[in-house]
Structure formats: C-alpha cells, structure tokens
Amino acid sequence: MKLNTLIIDDEKQARNSLRSDLSKHEDSIYILGEADSVETAVKLINEKEPDLVFLDINLGDGSGFNVLEKTAFKNFKTIFVTAYDQYAIKAFKVSALDFLLKPVDLDELSEAVKKAKALITPNTTEEQIKVFRDTKVVEAEKKIVLKGVRCYTYR
C-alpha cells in the first residue's frame, strides 16, 4: 500500500527537491499534490484526505501550525520539513511523526518514510492471522475477530 501524500511548502524549489527525494520511495509514497500557502494547504488536505503530509513551518500567509489548526480533516500524520530547528518541540507537541531540517538528509528522510509506513499501513489479514497462529491460545474455541474482516476459526 502506498501512502497518499501531500507536500506543503511556499518555496517551489523546496517542493521540487522534496518531490525528487521522495521519488526514491515510490514503492511507499504516492504524491497527491502540493500546496504553497495555508489557504491552499487547508483546501487540499480537506479535499484529498491524505495519509501523510510533509509540512513546512513558515508559509507566506501563516505557519504549518495554522494549517493543522484549520483543517477539518485531521486523520493524517505530519512530517515537518523546515530550516528552523527552534520549532521542533512545538512540532512534537502537535504529534508530528518526524521533524526534518532543510536541506533534507536522505537517510533521515528514508527513516521518516519507513516510520510513516509502519504507523499508517494496516496489517494485512494474512499478517494478522500469522500473529494469531504464533500466539499461544487457551483450549477454548479458537476464534478471533479481526477488524474489518470476517470471523475465522483457527484449527
């Protein structure tokens, strides 16, 4: 499963650079679109409902924090990408998944993408059943209900 992703940065060159860096993760990331301001970011997030947002702190008409406050759709993870390290603590207080400094280190970006994939991608039914089979079960009837799937009987 690819993570539906948005890039939000007021600098076109920064967006292009991040898009290029993320192309190395095309097996994990699908870029839905880009925004360059608070206004366009809020509209795009509400419209596209992404899994993941790469978000700059300083935008022309406000901040990345303003974007997070104003969106109606809130069910996404955020990776801040900024040149300003003094915002790191505030970013984690708003539950940022990661905080990357510009220029983005490719190894740090890879780790952030891996973290996002692990946290956002649901386990497949097969993975859930394997975990169940590998877990010791009491001698009662062996059934398990998996979220979003039918009930399976384990024999």
ROBA-5932 format. One record per residue (C-alpha): residue number from 1; x negated, y, z. Coordinates in steps of 0.05 Angstrom, whole numbers, plus 5000, padded with zeros to 4 digits. Layout:
<pts>
+-----+------+------+------+
: seq :   xx :   yy :   zz :
+-----+------+------+------+
: NUM :    X :    Y :    Z :
...
+-----+------+------+------+
</pts>
This chain:
<pts>
+-----+------+------+------+
: seq :   xx :   yy :   zz :
+-----+------+------+------+
:   1 : 5000 : 5000 : 5000 :
:   2 : 4974 : 5069 : 4982 :
:   3 : 4985 : 5128 : 5029 :
:   4 : 5025 : 5184 : 4997 :
:   5 : 4981 : 5244 : 5009 :
:   6 : 4982 : 5320 : 5003 :
:   7 : 4923 : 5367 : 5001 :
:   8 : 4935 : 5436 : 5031 :
:   9 : 4880 : 5489 : 5024 :
:  10 : 4883 : 5561 : 5000 :
:  11 : 4817 : 5553 : 4961 :
:  12 : 4825 : 5519 : 4894 :
:  13 : 4752 : 5496 : 4894 :
:  14 : 4761 : 5463 : 4962 :
:  15 : 4824 : 5427 : 4938 :
:  16 : 4788 : 5403 : 4875 :
:  17 : 4728 : 5379 : 4916 :
:  18 : 4771 : 5341 : 4965 :
:  19 : 4812 : 5311 : 4908 :
:  20 : 4748 : 5288 : 4876 :
:  21 : 4722 : 5258 : 4941 :
:  22 : 4788 : 5223 : 4953 :
:  23 : 4786 : 5193 : 4883 :
:  24 : 4735 : 5144 : 4912 :
:  25 : 4792 : 5118 : 4956 :
:  26 : 4844 : 5109 : 4901 :
:  27 : 4860 : 5040 : 4927 :
:  28 : 4884 : 5072 : 4992 :
:  29 : 4906 : 5143 : 4974 :
:  30 : 4957 : 5169 : 4924 :
:  31 : 4956 : 5245 : 4919 :
:  32 : 5028 : 5270 : 4912 :
:  33 : 5009 : 5343 : 4905 :
:  34 : 4974 : 5404 : 4930 :
:  35 : 4993 : 5469 : 4964 :
:  36 : 4955 : 5534 : 4975 :
:  37 : 4996 : 5570 : 5028 :
:  38 : 5040 : 5559 : 5089 :
:  39 : 5103 : 5572 : 5048 :
:  40 : 5086 : 5524 : 4992 :
:  41 : 5059 : 5472 : 5041 :
:  42 : 5123 : 5471 : 5082 :
:  43 : 5165 : 5465 : 5020 :
:  44 : 5122 : 5409 : 4991 :
:  45 : 5119 : 5369 : 5056 :
:  46 : 5195 : 5372 : 5065 :
:  47 : 5206 : 5353 : 4992 :
:  48 : 5154 : 5297 : 4985 :
:  49 : 5155 : 5268 : 5056 :
:  50 : 5081 : 5246 : 5054 :
:  51 : 5047 : 5194 : 5098 :
:  52 : 4984 : 5236 : 5104 :
:  53 : 4966 : 5310 : 5098 :
:  54 : 4896 : 5338 : 5091 :
:  55 : 4905 : 5407 : 5120 :
:  56 : 4861 : 5469 : 5122 :
:  57 : 4865 : 5514 : 5184 :
:  58 : 4861 : 5582 : 5151 :
:  59 : 4912 : 5594 : 5096 :
:  60 : 4925 : 5660 : 5062 :
:  61 : 4993 : 5671 : 5095 :
:  62 : 4980 : 5637 : 5162 :
:  63 : 4949 : 5575 : 5190 :
:  64 : 4954 : 5499 : 5185 :
:  65 : 4985 : 5501 : 5254 :
:  66 : 5041 : 5545 : 5225 :
:  67 : 5053 : 5491 : 5173 :
:  68 : 5061 : 5438 : 5226 :
:  69 : 5109 : 5482 : 5266 :
:  70 : 5153 : 5500 : 5206 :
:  71 : 5162 : 5433 : 5171 :
:  72 : 5228 : 5397 : 5181 :
:  73 : 5196 : 5331 : 5161 :
:  74 : 5148 : 5311 : 5217 :
:  75 : 5134 : 5237 : 5204 :
:  76 : 5064 : 5243 : 5175 :
:  77 : 4992 : 5241 : 5200 :
:  78 : 4946 : 5301 : 5193 :
:  79 : 4872 : 5305 : 5179 :
:  80 : 4846 : 5375 : 5187 :
:  81 : 4793 : 5397 : 5137 :
:  82 : 4762 : 5464 : 5155 :
:  83 : 4699 : 5505 : 5162 :
:  84 : 4719 : 5527 : 5233 :
:  85 : 4698 : 5479 : 5287 :
:  86 : 4729 : 5521 : 5343 :
:  87 : 4798 : 5494 : 5325 :
:  88 : 4781 : 5421 : 5338 :
:  89 : 4811 : 5417 : 5407 :
:  90 : 4875 : 5451 : 5385 :
:  91 : 4879 : 5404 : 5326 :
:  92 : 4876 : 5343 : 5371 :
:  93 : 4928 : 5374 : 5417 :
:  94 : 4976 : 5373 : 5359 :
:  95 : 4959 : 5299 : 5348 :
:  96 : 4912 : 5306 : 5289 :
:  97 : 4887 : 5240 : 5264 :
:  98 : 4818 : 5269 : 5249 :
:  99 : 4781 : 5335 : 5241 :
: 100 : 4731 : 5342 : 5185 :
: 101 : 4684 : 5401 : 5175 :
: 102 : 4670 : 5431 : 5107 :
: 103 : 4631 : 5412 : 5068 :
: 104 : 4662 : 5344 : 5079 :
: 105 : 4614 : 5288 : 5095 :
: 106 : 4634 : 5229 : 5051 :
: 107 : 4621 : 5177 : 5106 :
: 108 : 4665 : 5216 : 5154 :
: 109 : 4719 : 5221 : 5100 :
: 110 : 4716 : 5146 : 5089 :
: 111 : 4724 : 5133 : 5163 :
: 112 : 4783 : 5181 : 5167 :
: 113 : 4817 : 5146 : 5108 :
: 114 : 4805 : 5078 : 5140 :
: 115 : 4835 : 5103 : 5205 :
: 116 : 4895 : 5132 : 5169 :
: 117 : 4906 : 5068 : 5130 :
: 118 : 4903 : 5026 : 5194 :
: 119 : 4951 : 5070 : 5232 :
: 120 : 5001 : 5084 : 5177 :
: 121 : 5005 : 5019 : 5136 :
: 122 : 5052 : 4969 : 5168 :
: 123 : 5030 : 4898 : 5176 :
: 124 : 5058 : 4852 : 5123 :
: 125 : 5107 : 4797 : 5143 :
: 126 : 5052 : 4745 : 5129 :
: 127 : 5004 : 4781 : 5176 :
: 128 : 5058 : 4785 : 5230 :
: 129 : 5073 : 4710 : 5223 :
: 130 : 4998 : 4693 : 5226 :
: 131 : 4992 : 4733 : 5291 :
: 132 : 5052 : 4697 : 5318 :
: 133 : 5025 : 4628 : 5299 :
: 134 : 4958 : 4645 : 5331 :
: 135 : 4992 : 4665 : 5396 :
: 136 : 5009 : 4611 : 5447 :
: 137 : 5084 : 4602 : 5452 :
: 138 : 5123 : 4573 : 5510 :
: 139 : 5162 : 4509 : 5496 :
: 140 : 5228 : 4546 : 5488 :
: 141 : 5259 : 4551 : 5419 :
: 142 : 5206 : 4584 : 5378 :
: 143 : 5238 : 4643 : 5343 :
: 144 : 5213 : 4713 : 5333 :
: 145 : 5247 : 4774 : 5304 :
: 146 : 5203 : 4818 : 5261 :
: 147 : 5222 : 4890 : 5250 :
: 148 : 5253 : 4898 : 5181 :
: 149 : 5255 : 4824 : 5164 :
: 150 : 5298 : 4763 : 5177 :
: 151 : 5290 : 4717 : 5236 :
: 152 : 5242 : 4659 : 5224 :
: 153 : 5239 : 4594 : 5262 :
: 154 : 5169 : 4571 : 5279 :
: 155 : 5157 : 4496 : 5278 :
+-----+------+------+------+
</pts>
